[in-house]
Amino acid sequence: MELIDYIDGLFIDLTSIPDYWITDRLNTAFKRHASMWYKEMKEIQCRRNWPWWRSQIIQKYSNGTWIWQKTLSFENDKYSVDKDPYGWCLRQSIILKAIDPQMNIQMRNHKLLTQIPGQLGHAVKC
């Protein structure tokens, strides 16, 4: 939902910006499955305005199945010493923010700590 907030901000800050300047470039913001989804939707729908795309993105990526998949992804990705700590924390934090944008930083940190098993997890928590 960060993308939606960012684009909404662009439209507020740059009131004269035409919709197509943003909507035609959405594909550069999407990766893998989302990119394929966008290309298919654009072929079917042609040129649509930002409010229409905004509602489609929310409908597609804010449903229960998507949130459940992201939750499983978070829970299954435990930290281990062979992983880059910064990359792992960043990835997990982004997933948590996507699942619950209203979650405060303390709760996010607590959830991250639950993903660190064993001695290291205990040492970090103390």
MOPAC internal coordinates of N, CA, C and O (Angstrom, degrees):
PM7 1SCF
backbone

  N    0.0000 0     0.00 0     0.00 0    0    0    0
  C    1.4345 1     0.00 0     0.00 0    1    0    0
  C    1.5303 1   111.53 1     0.00 0    2    1    0
  O    1.2310 1   120.78 1   169.64 1    3    2    1
  N    1.3265 1   116.11 1   -10.36 1    3    2    1
  C    1.4619 1   119.51 1   175.55 1    5    3    2
  C    1.5157 1   111.01 1   -59.61 1    6    5    3
  O    1.2310 1   120.58 1   141.20 1    7    6    5
  N    1.3236 1   116.49 1   -38.80 1    7    6    5
  C    1.4627 1   121.18 1   179.57 1    9    7    6
  C    1.5213 1   110.27 1   -60.44 1   10    9    7
  O    1.2310 1   120.23 1   134.82 1   11   10    9
  N    1.3173 1   117.16 1   -45.18 1   11   10    9
  C    1.4653 1   121.13 1  -179.65 1   13   11   10
  C    1.5229 1   110.36 1   -62.75 1   14   13   11
  O    1.2310 1   120.17 1   134.86 1   15   14   13
  N    1.3265 1   117.29 1   -45.14 1   15   14   13
  C    1.4656 1   120.47 1   178.62 1   17   15   14
  C    1.5254 1   110.94 1   -61.03 1   18   17   15
  O    1.2310 1   120.59 1   139.17 1   19   18   17
  N    1.3250 1   116.47 1   -40.83 1   19   18   17
  C    1.4630 1   121.24 1   179.96 1   21   19   18
  C    1.5303 1   110.79 1   -63.19 1   22   21   19
  O    1.2310 1   120.37 1   132.27 1   23   22   21
  N    1.3208 1   116.89 1   -47.73 1   23   22   21
  C    1.4668 1   120.50 1  -178.50 1   25   23   22
  C    1.5242 1   110.70 1   -67.75 1   26   25   23
  O    1.2310 1   119.91 1   139.78 1   27   26   25
  N    1.3252 1   117.79 1   -40.22 1   27   26   25
  C    1.4691 1   120.14 1   175.11 1   29   27   26
  C    1.5271 1   110.02 1   -57.01 1   30   29   27
  O    1.2310 1   120.63 1   138.46 1   31   30   29
  N    1.3245 1   116.40 1   -41.54 1   31   30   29
  C    1.4647 1   121.20 1   177.83 1   33   31   30
  C    1.5139 1   112.21 1   -62.68 1   34   33   31
  O    1.2310 1   120.42 1   140.34 1   35   34   33
  N    1.3379 1   116.79 1   -39.66 1   35   34   33
  C    1.4660 1   120.08 1   176.98 1   37   35   34
  C    1.5219 1   111.18 1   -59.92 1   38   37   35
  O    1.2310 1   120.63 1   136.13 1   39   38   37
  N    1.3175 1   116.40 1   -43.87 1   39   38   37
  C    1.4618 1   119.68 1  -179.42 1   41   39   38
  C    1.5266 1   111.97 1   -67.29 1   42   41   39
  O    1.2310 1   120.16 1   149.60 1   43   42   41
  N    1.3172 1   117.30 1   -30.40 1   43   42   41
  C    1.4667 1   120.08 1   176.79 1   45   43   42
  C    1.5245 1   110.05 1   -73.87 1   46   45   43
  O    1.2310 1   120.63 1   134.30 1   47   46   45
  N    1.3390 1   116.39 1   -45.70 1   47   46   45
  C    1.4652 1   120.92 1  -177.23 1   49   47   46
  C    1.5220 1   112.89 1   -72.11 1   50   49   47
  O    1.2310 1   120.61 1   141.94 1   51   50   49
  N    1.3150 1   116.43 1   -38.06 1   51   50   49
  C    1.4676 1   121.67 1  -176.52 1   53   51   50
  C    1.5265 1   108.76 1  -113.52 1   54   53   51
  O    1.2310 1   120.65 1  -104.29 1   55   54   53
  N    1.3019 1   116.36 1    75.71 1   55   54   53
  C    1.4673 1   120.92 1  -171.91 1   57   55   54
  C    1.5209 1   113.59 1   -61.73 1   58   57   55
  O    1.2310 1   119.90 1   157.09 1   59   58   57
  N    1.3144 1   117.80 1   -22.91 1   59   58   57
  C    1.4688 1   119.48 1  -177.66 1   61   59   58
  C    1.5293 1   113.24 1   -92.71 1   62   61   59
  O    1.2310 1   119.94 1  -176.49 1   63   62   61
  N    1.3192 1   117.72 1     3.51 1   63   62   61
  C    1.4632 1   120.50 1  -177.58 1   65   63   62
  C    1.5367 1   110.28 1   -73.52 1   66   65   63
  O    1.2310 1   120.35 1   -52.34 1   67   66   65
  N    1.3309 1   116.94 1   127.66 1   67   66   65
  C    1.4710 1   119.05 1   178.01 1   69   67   66
  C    1.5371 1   110.98 1   -71.40 1   70   69   67
  O    1.2310 1   120.63 1   -33.10 1   71   70   69
  N    1.3167 1   116.40 1   146.90 1   71   70   69
  C    1.4671 1   121.74 1   179.49 1   73   71   70
  C    1.5227 1   112.38 1   -52.76 1   74   73   71
  O    1.2310 1   120.43 1   135.67 1   75   74   73
  N    1.3112 1   116.79 1   -44.33 1   75   74   73
  C    1.4633 1   119.56 1  -173.42 1   77   75   74
  C    1.5221 1   112.68 1   -64.72 1   78   77   75
  O    1.2310 1   119.30 1   158.66 1   79   78   77
  N    1.3297 1   118.95 1   -21.34 1   79   78   77
  C    1.4637 1   120.05 1   176.51 1   81   79   78
  C    1.5243 1   110.45 1   -63.69 1   82   81   79
  O    1.2310 1   120.69 1   147.83 1   83   82   81
  N    1.3071 1   116.29 1   -32.17 1   83   82   81
  C    1.4618 1   121.15 1   178.97 1   85   83   82
  C    1.5188 1   110.93 1   -90.77 1   86   85   83
  O    1.2310 1   120.50 1   127.58 1   87   86   85
  N    1.3262 1   116.65 1   -52.42 1   87   86   85
  C    1.4644 1   120.16 1  -172.35 1   89   87   86
  C    1.5233 1   112.67 1   -64.28 1   90   89   87
  O    1.2310 1   119.80 1   148.53 1   91   90   89
  N    1.3303 1   117.98 1   -31.47 1   91   90   89
  C    1.4666 1   119.80 1   177.88 1   93   91   90
  C    1.5233 1   112.27 1   -72.67 1   94   93   91
  O    1.2310 1   120.33 1   165.41 1   95   94   93
  N    1.3156 1   116.98 1   -14.59 1   95   94   93
  C    1.4699 1   121.04 1  -178.78 1   97   95   94
  C    1.5309 1   113.18 1  -107.95 1   98   97   95
  O    1.2310 1   120.43 1  -173.83 1   99   98   97
  N    1.3094 1   116.78 1     6.17 1   99   98   97
  C    1.4650 1   119.61 1  -179.63 1  101   99   98
  C    1.5236 1   112.21 1   -59.00 1  102  101   99
  O    1.2310 1   120.40 1   147.37 1  103  102  101
  N    1.3212 1   116.84 1   -32.63 1  103  102  101
  C    1.4654 1   119.57 1  -178.05 1  105  103  102
  C    1.5267 1   112.28 1   -59.07 1  106  105  103
  O    1.2310 1   119.98 1   150.33 1  107  106  105
  N    1.3167 1   117.64 1   -29.67 1  107  106  105
  C    1.4658 1   119.51 1   179.46 1  109  107  106
  C    1.5277 1   111.51 1   -70.07 1  110  109  107
  O    1.2310 1   120.04 1   158.90 1  111  110  109
  N    1.3300 1   117.54 1   -21.10 1  111  110  109
  C    1.4639 1   121.39 1   179.24 1  113  111  110
  C    1.5206 1   112.33 1   -86.79 1  114  113  111
  O    1.2310 1   120.41 1   160.90 1  115  114  113
  N    1.3202 1   116.82 1   -19.10 1  115  114  113
  C    1.4608 1   120.99 1  -176.23 1  117  115  114
  C    1.5189 1   111.33 1   -96.50 1  118  117  115
  O    1.2310 1   120.94 1   -30.54 1  119  118  117
  N    1.3093 1   115.80 1   149.46 1  119  118  117
  C    1.4643 1   122.82 1   177.87 1  121  119  118
  C    1.5165 1   109.77 1  -123.50 1  122  121  119
  O    1.2310 1   119.85 1   -24.40 1  123  122  121
  N    1.2988 1   117.90 1   155.60 1  123  122  121
  C    1.4665 1   126.89 1   174.24 1  125  123  122
  C    1.5238 1   113.67 1    41.13 1  126  125  123
  O    1.2310 1   120.51 1    64.70 1  127  126  125
  N    1.3356 1   116.63 1  -115.30 1  127  126  125
  C    1.4653 1   121.34 1  -174.44 1  129  127  126
  C    1.5311 1   111.72 1   -59.46 1  130  129  127
  O    1.2310 1   120.25 1   137.95 1  131  130  129
  N    1.3276 1   117.13 1   -42.05 1  131  130  129
  C    1.4672 1   120.57 1  -178.99 1  133  131  130
  C    1.5243 1   110.76 1   -63.54 1  134  133  131
  O    1.2310 1   120.36 1   143.00 1  135  134  133
  N    1.3196 1   116.93 1   -37.00 1  135  134  133
  C    1.4612 1   120.85 1   177.82 1  137  135  134
  C    1.5295 1   111.12 1   -64.90 1  138  137  135
  O    1.2310 1   120.39 1   136.57 1  139  138  137
  N    1.3323 1   116.85 1   -43.43 1  139  138  137
  C    1.4717 1   120.21 1   177.75 1  141  139  138
  C    1.5270 1   110.29 1   -64.25 1  142  141  139
  O    1.2310 1   120.49 1   137.99 1  143  142  141
  N    1.3281 1   116.66 1   -42.01 1  143  142  141
  C    1.4624 1   120.93 1   178.69 1  145  143  142
  C    1.5267 1   110.39 1   -59.36 1  146  145  143
  O    1.2310 1   120.56 1   133.57 1  147  146  145
  N    1.3448 1   116.53 1   -46.43 1  147  146  145
  C    1.4651 1   121.16 1  -179.33 1  149  147  146
  C    1.5287 1   111.06 1   -60.97 1  150  149  147
  O    1.2310 1   120.20 1   134.19 1  151  150  149
  N    1.3319 1   117.23 1   -45.81 1  151  150  149
  C    1.4707 1   120.37 1  -179.34 1  153  151  150
  C    1.5241 1   111.39 1   -61.27 1  154  153  151
  O    1.2310 1   120.54 1   137.30 1  155  154  153
  N    1.3336 1   116.58 1   -42.70 1  155  154  153
  C    1.4705 1   120.15 1   178.46 1  157  155  154
  C    1.5216 1   111.12 1   -64.34 1  158  157  155
  O    1.2310 1   120.38 1   135.33 1  159  158  157
  N    1.3239 1   116.89 1   -44.67 1  159  158  157
  C    1.4661 1   120.63 1   179.49 1  161  159  158
  C    1.5246 1   111.11 1   -63.54 1  162  161  159
  O    1.2310 1   120.39 1   140.59 1  163  162  161
  N    1.3166 1   116.86 1   -39.41 1  163  162  161
  C    1.4659 1   120.23 1  -178.90 1  165  163  162
  C    1.5249 1   110.68 1   -66.85 1  166  165  163
  O    1.2310 1   120.22 1   141.85 1  167  166  165
  N    1.3377 1   117.19 1   -38.15 1  167  166  165
  C    1.4652 1   120.21 1   176.85 1  169  167  166
  C    1.5231 1   111.10 1   -62.58 1  170  169  167
  O    1.2310 1   120.63 1   138.08 1  171  170  169
  N    1.3150 1   116.39 1   -41.92 1  171  170  169
  C    1.4617 1   121.15 1  -177.67 1  173  171  170
  C    1.5302 1   110.96 1   -74.53 1  174  173  171
  O    1.2310 1   120.39 1   135.37 1  175  174  173
  N    1.3186 1   116.87 1   -44.63 1  175  174  173
  C    1.4631 1   121.51 1  -171.38 1  177  175  174
  C    1.5246 1   114.41 1   -95.01 1  178  177  175
  O    1.2310 1   120.22 1   168.22 1  179  178  177
  N    1.3205 1   117.19 1   -11.78 1  179  178  177
  C    1.4739 1   122.26 1  -175.87 1  181  179  178
  C    1.5235 1   110.04 1    59.35 1  182  181  179
  O    1.2310 1   120.65 1    43.96 1  183  182  181
  N    1.3064 1   116.36 1  -136.04 1  183  182  181
  C    1.4618 1   119.87 1  -173.99 1  185  183  182
  C    1.5332 1   110.20 1   -92.11 1  186  185  183
  O    1.2310 1   121.16 1   -62.36 1  187  186  185
  N    1.3116 1   115.38 1   117.64 1  187  186  185
  C    1.4725 1   121.96 1   177.82 1  189  187  186
  C    1.5216 1   109.06 1  -122.46 1  190  189  187
  O    1.2310 1   120.53 1   -19.58 1  191  190  189
  N    1.3230 1   116.58 1   160.42 1  191  190  189
  C    1.4640 1   120.25 1  -178.83 1  193  191  190
  C    1.5369 1   111.17 1   -82.76 1  194  193  191
  O    1.2310 1   121.19 1    -9.59 1  195  194  193
  N    1.3312 1   115.33 1   170.41 1  195  194  193
  C    1.4555 1   120.71 1  -176.80 1  197  195  194
  C    1.5283 1   113.13 1   -61.44 1  198  197  195
  O    1.2310 1   118.70 1   135.73 1  199  198  197
  N    1.3418 1   120.08 1   -44.27 1  199  198  197
  C    1.4716 1   118.08 1   179.08 1  201  199  198
  C    1.5348 1   112.88 1   -56.42 1  202  201  199
  O    1.2310 1   120.40 1   143.25 1  203  202  201
  N    1.3259 1   116.84 1   -36.75 1  203  202  201
  C    1.4654 1   119.72 1   178.00 1  205  203  202
  C    1.5236 1   110.17 1   -66.14 1  206  205  203
  O    1.2310 1   119.88 1   131.87 1  207  206  205
  N    1.3451 1   117.83 1   -48.13 1  207  206  205
  C    1.4650 1   121.48 1   179.48 1  209  207  206
  C    1.5250 1   110.75 1   -62.70 1  210  209  207
  O    1.2310 1   120.71 1   140.88 1  211  210  209
  N    1.3264 1   116.25 1   -39.12 1  211  210  209
  C    1.4643 1   121.02 1   179.04 1  213  211  210
  C    1.5291 1   110.04 1   -57.23 1  214  213  211
  O    1.2310 1   120.37 1   131.24 1  215  214  213
  N    1.3202 1   116.89 1   -48.76 1  215  214  213
  C    1.4669 1   120.36 1  -178.91 1  217  215  214
  C    1.5272 1   111.47 1   -65.65 1  218  217  215
  O    1.2310 1   119.85 1   144.28 1  219  218  217
  N    1.3373 1   117.89 1   -35.72 1  219  218  217
  C    1.4638 1   121.18 1   178.61 1  221  219  218
  C    1.5272 1   111.45 1   -66.79 1  222  221  219
  O    1.2310 1   120.62 1   138.17 1  223  222  221
  N    1.3314 1   116.42 1   -41.83 1  223  222  221
  C    1.4721 1   120.74 1   179.45 1  225  223  222
  C    1.5295 1   109.89 1   -64.19 1  226  225  223
  O    1.2310 1   120.47 1   134.92 1  227  226  225
  N    1.3218 1   116.70 1   -45.08 1  227  226  225
  C    1.4665 1   120.45 1   179.16 1  229  227  226
  C    1.5209 1   110.45 1   -62.73 1  230  229  227
  O    1.2310 1   120.65 1   135.86 1  231  230  229
  N    1.3262 1   116.36 1   -44.14 1  231  230  229
  C    1.4684 1   120.19 1   179.44 1  233  231  230
  C    1.5239 1   111.25 1   -61.82 1  234  233  231
  O    1.2310 1   120.51 1   138.64 1  235  234  233
  N    1.3291 1   116.63 1   -41.36 1  235  234  233
  C    1.4633 1   121.14 1  -176.95 1  237  235  234
  C    1.5320 1   112.33 1   -72.91 1  238  237  235
  O    1.2310 1   120.46 1   137.57 1  239  238  237
  N    1.3315 1   116.73 1   -42.43 1  239  238  237
  C    1.4611 1   119.69 1  -169.33 1  241  239  238
  C    1.5257 1   115.07 1  -112.63 1  242  241  239
  O    1.2310 1   119.55 1  -166.58 1  243  242  241
  N    1.3071 1   118.46 1    13.42 1  243  242  241
  C    1.4664 1   119.72 1   175.48 1  245  243  242
  C    1.5162 1   111.15 1  -123.33 1  246  245  243
  O    1.2310 1   120.78 1  -155.85 1  247  246  245
  N    1.2976 1   116.12 1    24.15 1  247  246  245
  C    1.4662 1   118.31 1  -179.61 1  249  247  246
  C    1.5289 1   110.41 1   -92.65 1  250  249  247
  O    1.2310 1   120.87 1   -11.28 1  251  250  249
  N    1.3107 1   115.95 1   168.72 1  251  250  249
  C    1.4612 1   121.70 1  -176.47 1  253  251  250
  C    1.5113 1   114.49 1   -60.30 1  254  253  251
  O    1.2310 1   120.34 1   141.09 1  255  254  253
  N    1.3311 1   116.96 1   -38.91 1  255  254  253
  C    1.4669 1   120.48 1  -179.38 1  257  255  254
  C    1.5199 1   110.84 1   -64.51 1  258  257  255
  O    1.2310 1   120.37 1   135.14 1  259  258  257
  N    1.3343 1   116.90 1   -44.86 1  259  258  257
  C    1.4602 1   121.27 1  -179.47 1  261  259  258
  C    1.5260 1   109.92 1   -62.92 1  262  261  259
  O    1.2310 1   120.22 1   135.38 1  263  262  261
  N    1.3376 1   117.19 1   -44.62 1  263  262  261
  C    1.4645 1   121.18 1   179.76 1  265  263  262
  C    1.5280 1   110.32 1   -63.84 1  266  265  263
  O    1.2310 1   120.23 1   139.17 1  267  266  265
  N    1.3247 1   117.17 1   -40.83 1  267  266  265
  C    1.4666 1   121.43 1   177.99 1  269  267  266
  C    1.5293 1   110.64 1   -61.70 1  270  269  267
  O    1.2310 1   120.14 1   136.21 1  271  270  269
  N    1.3486 1   117.34 1   -43.79 1  271  270  269
  C    1.4664 1   120.67 1   179.39 1  273  271  270
  C    1.5250 1   110.93 1   -63.35 1  274  273  271
  O    1.2310 1   120.23 1   138.47 1  275  274  273
  N    1.3256 1   117.17 1   -41.53 1  275  274  273
  C    1.4637 1   120.65 1   178.56 1  277  275  274
  C    1.5303 1   110.89 1   -66.16 1  278  277  275
  O    1.2310 1   120.52 1   142.24 1  279  278  277
  N    1.3259 1   116.61 1   -37.76 1  279  278  277
  C    1.4655 1   120.56 1   177.88 1  281  279  278
  C    1.5259 1   110.30 1   -63.37 1  282  281  279
  O    1.2310 1   120.37 1   135.11 1  283  282  281
  N    1.3274 1   116.90 1   -44.89 1  283  282  281
  C    1.4712 1   120.50 1   176.98 1  285  283  282
  C    1.5218 1   111.15 1   -61.98 1  286  285  283
  O    1.2310 1   120.62 1   138.84 1  287  286  285
  N    1.3223 1   116.42 1   -41.16 1  287  286  285
  C    1.4589 1   120.72 1   178.47 1  289  287  286
  C    1.5284 1   110.27 1   -59.74 1  290  289  287
  O    1.2310 1   120.52 1   136.21 1  291  290  289
  N    1.3263 1   116.60 1   -43.79 1  291  290  289
  C    1.4613 1   120.91 1   178.23 1  293  291  290
  C    1.5264 1   111.08 1   -62.79 1  294  293  291
  O    1.2310 1   120.57 1   131.10 1  295  294  293
  N    1.3243 1   116.51 1   -48.90 1  295  294  293
  C    1.4648 1   121.03 1  -176.05 1  297  295  294
  C    1.5260 1   112.86 1   -66.17 1  298  297  295
  O    1.2310 1   119.87 1   148.63 1  299  298  297
  N    1.3149 1   117.85 1   -31.37 1  299  298  297
  C    1.4670 1   121.25 1  -177.53 1  301  299  298
  C    1.5231 1   113.46 1   -84.16 1  302  301  299
  O    1.2310 1   119.87 1   168.09 1  303  302  301
  N    1.3165 1   117.85 1   -11.91 1  303  302  301
  C    1.4603 1   121.19 1  -178.29 1  305  303  302
  C    1.5242 1   109.77 1  -100.04 1  306  305  303
  O    1.2310 1   120.80 1   -99.81 1  307  306  305
  N    1.3274 1   116.08 1    80.19 1  307  306  305
  C    1.4680 1   121.78 1   177.87 1  309  307  306
  C    1.5283 1   108.84 1   -80.08 1  310  309  307
  O    1.2310 1   120.88 1   -30.35 1  311  310  309
  N    1.3199 1   115.93 1   149.65 1  311  310  309
  C    1.4595 1   119.78 1   178.08 1  313  311  310
  C    1.5216 1   110.14 1   -74.59 1  314  313  311
  O    1.2310 1   120.87 1   -37.59 1  315  314  313
  N    1.3226 1   115.94 1   142.41 1  315  314  313
  C    1.4658 1   121.77 1   171.61 1  317  315  314
  C    1.5232 1   107.76 1  -140.27 1  318  317  315
  O    1.2310 1   120.64 1   -21.00 1  319  318  317
  N    1.3253 1   116.39 1   159.00 1  319  318  317
  C    1.4661 1   121.02 1  -173.83 1  321  319  318
  C    1.5221 1   113.17 1   -64.04 1  322  321  319
  O    1.2310 1   119.62 1   160.30 1  323  322  321
  N    1.3223 1   118.34 1   -19.70 1  323  322  321
  C    1.4650 1   119.86 1   179.65 1  325  323  322
  C    1.5334 1   112.34 1   -81.44 1  326  325  323
  O    1.2310 1   119.99 1   175.55 1  327  326  325
  N    1.3361 1   117.62 1    -4.45 1  327  326  325
  C    1.4664 1   121.11 1   179.68 1  329  327  326
  C    1.5227 1   110.20 1   -95.47 1  330  329  327
  O    1.2310 1   121.04 1   -29.32 1  331  330  329
  N    1.3212 1   115.61 1   150.68 1  331  330  329
  C    1.4560 1   121.93 1   174.33 1  333  331  330
  C    1.5311 1   108.00 1   -69.55 1  334  333  331
  O    1.2310 1   119.32 1   -63.82 1  335  334  333
  N    1.3408 1   118.90 1   116.18 1  335  334  333
  C    1.4643 1   120.24 1  -175.04 1  337  335  334
  C    1.5309 1   113.29 1   -59.72 1  338  337  335
  O    1.2310 1   120.61 1   137.73 1  339  338  337
  N    1.3279 1   116.44 1   -42.27 1  339  338  337
  C    1.4658 1   119.66 1  -179.10 1  341  339  338
  C    1.5243 1   110.69 1   -64.09 1  342  341  339
  O    1.2310 1   120.34 1   131.44 1  343  342  341
  N    1.3198 1   116.96 1   -48.56 1  343  342  341
  C    1.4682 1   121.18 1  -179.59 1  345  343  342
  C    1.5199 1   111.91 1   -61.82 1  346  345  343
  O    1.2310 1   120.59 1   138.10 1  347  346  345
  N    1.3369 1   116.49 1   -41.90 1  347  346  345
  C    1.4613 1   120.52 1   179.93 1  349  347  346
  C    1.5271 1   110.85 1   -64.46 1  350  349  347
  O    1.2310 1   120.38 1   131.96 1  351  350  349
  N    1.3388 1   116.87 1   -48.04 1  351  350  349
  C    1.4721 1   120.61 1   179.78 1  353  351  350
  C    1.5247 1   111.32 1   -61.17 1  354  353  351
  O    1.2310 1   120.50 1   136.31 1  355  354  353
  N    1.3116 1   116.64 1   -43.69 1  355  354  353
  C    1.4603 1   120.50 1  -179.83 1  357  355  354
  C    1.5225 1   110.94 1   -62.78 1  358  357  355
  O    1.2310 1   120.49 1   132.70 1  359  358  357
  N    1.3236 1   116.67 1   -47.30 1  359  358  357
  C    1.4713 1   121.29 1  -179.82 1  361  359  358
  C    1.5268 1   110.79 1   -60.36 1  362  361  359
  O    1.2310 1   120.71 1   132.69 1  363  362  361
  N    1.3253 1   116.24 1   -47.31 1  363  362  361
  C    1.4623 1   120.40 1  -179.26 1  365  363  362
  C    1.5351 1   111.52 1   -65.76 1  366  365  363
  O    1.2310 1   120.53 1   141.79 1  367  366  365
  N    1.3117 1   116.60 1   -38.21 1  367  366  365
  C    1.4601 1   120.71 1   179.35 1  369  367  366
  C    1.5297 1   111.11 1   -65.64 1  370  369  367
  O    1.2310 1   120.40 1   140.55 1  371  370  369
  N    1.3207 1   116.85 1   -39.45 1  371  370  369
  C    1.4706 1   121.21 1   177.33 1  373  371  370
  C    1.5238 1   110.21 1   -63.71 1  374  373  371
  O    1.2310 1   120.52 1   138.54 1  375  374  373
  N    1.3239 1   116.62 1   -41.46 1  375  374  373
  C    1.4694 1   120.13 1   178.35 1  377  375  374
  C    1.5290 1   109.94 1   -62.59 1  378  377  375
  O    1.2310 1   120.15 1   134.70 1  379  378  377
  N    1.3337 1   117.32 1   -45.30 1  379  378  377
  C    1.4670 1   120.20 1   179.58 1  381  379  378
  C    1.5230 1   111.72 1   -61.69 1  382  381  379
  O    1.2310 1   120.62 1   139.60 1  383  382  381
  N    1.3229 1   116.42 1   -40.40 1  383  382  381
  C    1.4646 1   119.88 1   179.28 1  385  383  382
  C    1.5248 1   110.76 1   -66.46 1  386  385  383
  O    1.2310 1   120.22 1   144.92 1  387  386  385
  N    1.3300 1   117.18 1   -35.08 1  387  386  385
  C    1.4663 1   120.45 1   177.60 1  389  387  386
  C    1.5252 1   111.10 1   -69.17 1  390  389  387
  O    1.2310 1   120.48 1   141.28 1  391  390  389
  N    1.3235 1   116.70 1   -38.72 1  391  390  389
  C    1.4667 1   121.01 1  -179.98 1  393  391  390
  C    1.5260 1   110.49 1   -67.74 1  394  393  391
  O    1.2310 1   120.70 1   134.83 1  395  394  393
  N    1.3370 1   116.27 1   -45.17 1  395  394  393
  C    1.4642 1   120.71 1  -177.31 1  397  395  394
  C    1.5283 1   109.67 1  -141.41 1  398  397  395
  O    1.2310 1   120.03 1   -88.98 1  399  398  397
  N    1.3378 1   117.54 1    91.02 1  399  398  397
  C    1.4674 1   120.62 1  -177.68 1  401  399  398
  C    1.5303 1   113.76 1   -61.72 1  402  401  399
  O    1.2310 1   119.91 1   159.43 1  403  402  401
  N    1.3248 1   117.78 1   -20.57 1  403  402  401
  C    1.4666 1   121.42 1  -178.07 1  405  403  402
  C    1.5339 1   113.09 1   -87.54 1  406  405  403
  O    1.2310 1   120.21 1   175.00 1  407  406  405
  N    1.3384 1   117.21 1    -5.00 1  407  406  405
  C    1.4666 1   120.69 1  -177.76 1  409  407  406
  C    1.5318 1   110.04 1   -64.41 1  410  409  407
  O    1.2310 1   120.58 1   -48.83 1  411  410  409
  N    1.3403 1   116.49 1   131.17 1  411  410  409
  C    1.4618 1   119.16 1   179.86 1  413  411  410
  C    1.5295 1   110.50 1   -78.43 1  414  413  411
  O    1.2310 1   120.95 1   -13.36 1  415  414  413
  N    1.3184 1   115.78 1   166.64 1  415  414  413
  C    1.4650 1   121.70 1  -174.07 1  417  415  414
  C    1.5330 1   111.88 1   -64.68 1  418  417  415
  O    1.2310 1   119.87 1   145.07 1  419  418  417
  N    1.3304 1   117.85 1   -34.93 1  419  418  417
  C    1.4611 1   120.09 1   179.43 1  421  419  418
  C    1.5274 1   110.95 1   -64.46 1  422  421  419
  O    1.2310 1   120.41 1   136.20 1  423  422  421
  N    1.3183 1   116.82 1   -43.80 1  423  422  421
  C    1.4609 1   120.39 1   179.46 1  425  423  422
  C    1.5295 1   110.29 1   -66.73 1  426  425  423
  O    1.2310 1   120.57 1   140.60 1  427  426  425
  N    1.3335 1   116.52 1   -39.40 1  427  426  425
  C    1.4614 1   120.02 1   178.16 1  429  427  426
  C    1.5263 1   110.17 1   -61.92 1  430  429  427
  O    1.2310 1   120.52 1   135.29 1  431  430  429
  N    1.3303 1   116.62 1   -44.71 1  431  430  429
  C    1.4722 1   120.33 1   178.32 1  433  431  430
  C    1.5239 1   111.33 1   -62.69 1  434  433  431
  O    1.2310 1   120.32 1   138.89 1  435  434  433
  N    1.3228 1   116.98 1   -41.11 1  435  434  433
  C    1.4693 1   120.85 1   177.94 1  437  435  434
  C    1.5292 1   110.35 1   -60.30 1  438  437  435
  O    1.2310 1   120.37 1   134.95 1  439  438  437
  N    1.3198 1   116.90 1   -45.05 1  439  438  437
  C    1.4642 1   119.95 1   179.54 1  441  439  438
  C    1.5266 1   111.06 1   -64.86 1  442  441  439
  O    1.2310 1   120.20 1   142.32 1  443  442  441
  N    1.3363 1   117.23 1   -37.68 1  443  442  441
  C    1.4663 1   120.18 1   176.60 1  445  443  442
  C    1.5245 1   110.52 1   -61.88 1  446  445  443
  O    1.2310 1   120.38 1   137.64 1  447  446  445
  N    1.3244 1   116.87 1   -42.36 1  447  446  445
  C    1.4645 1   120.43 1  -179.65 1  449  447  446
  C    1.5226 1   112.26 1   -63.73 1  450  449  447
  O    1.2310 1   120.13 1   150.11 1  451  450  449
  N    1.3292 1   117.36 1   -29.89 1  451  450  449
  C    1.4696 1   119.24 1   178.07 1  453  451  450
  C    1.5243 1   111.69 1   -68.86 1  454  453  451
  O    1.2310 1   120.15 1   164.95 1  455  454  453
  N    1.3171 1   117.31 1   -15.05 1  455  454  453
  C    1.4636 1   121.80 1  -179.54 1  457  455  454
  C    1.5260 1   112.42 1   -92.02 1  458  457  455
  O    1.2310 1   120.37 1  -178.81 1  459  458  457
  N    1.3351 1   116.90 1     1.19 1  459  458  457
  C    1.4652 1   121.29 1   178.78 1  461  459  458
  C    1.5226 1   107.41 1  -103.79 1  462  461  459
  O    1.2310 1   120.01 1   -72.43 1  463  462  461
  N    1.3342 1   117.59 1   107.57 1  463  462  461
  C    1.4667 1   120.41 1  -174.39 1  465  463  462
  C    1.5347 1   113.46 1   -82.67 1  466  465  463
  O    1.2310 1   121.55 1   -18.62 1  467  466  465
  N    1.3053 1   114.64 1   161.38 1  467  466  465
  C    1.4689 1   122.35 1   167.76 1  469  467  466
  C    1.5095 1   116.20 1    67.16 1  470  469  467
  O    1.2310 1   121.73 1    31.32 1  471  470  469
  N    1.3381 1   114.30 1  -148.68 1  471  470  469
  C    1.4649 1   123.15 1  -174.50 1  473  471  470
  C    1.5263 1   112.01 1   -59.57 1  474  473  471
  O    1.2310 1   120.59 1   137.16 1  475  474  473
  N    1.3196 1   116.47 1   -42.84 1  475  474  473
  C    1.4624 1   120.19 1  -178.29 1  477  475  474
  C    1.5236 1   110.20 1   -62.40 1  478  477  475
  O    1.2310 1   120.64 1   135.04 1  479  478  477
  N    1.3212 1   116.38 1   -44.96 1  479  478  477
  C    1.4599 1   120.34 1   178.50 1  481  479  478
  C    1.5140 1   111.77 1   -60.38 1  482  481  479
  O    1.2310 1   120.60 1   137.18 1  483  482  481
  N    1.3220 1   116.47 1   -42.82 1  483  482  481
  C    1.4616 1   121.01 1   179.38 1  485  483  482
  C    1.5277 1   110.35 1   -64.79 1  486  485  483
  O    1.2310 1   120.11 1   137.44 1  487  486  485
  N    1.3280 1   117.40 1   -42.56 1  487  486  485
  C    1.4633 1   121.77 1  -179.28 1  489  487  486
  C    1.5273 1   111.03 1   -64.09 1  490  489  487
  O    1.2310 1   120.34 1   138.96 1  491  490  489
  N    1.3118 1   116.96 1   -41.04 1  491  490  489
  C    1.4629 1   120.63 1  -179.50 1  493  491  490
  C    1.5215 1   110.44 1   -67.55 1  494  493  491
  O    1.2310 1   120.17 1   142.06 1  495  494  493
  N    1.3244 1   117.27 1   -37.94 1  495  494  493
  C    1.4632 1   121.46 1  -177.37 1  497  495  494
  C    1.5250 1   112.34 1   -71.33 1  498  497  495
  O    1.2310 1   119.65 1   154.95 1  499  498  497
  N    1.3312 1   118.27 1   -25.05 1  499  498  497
  C    1.4729 1   121.42 1  -176.63 1  501  499  498
  C    1.4931 1   113.48 1   -82.11 1  502  501  499
  O    1.2310 1   120.10 1   180.00 1  503  502  501

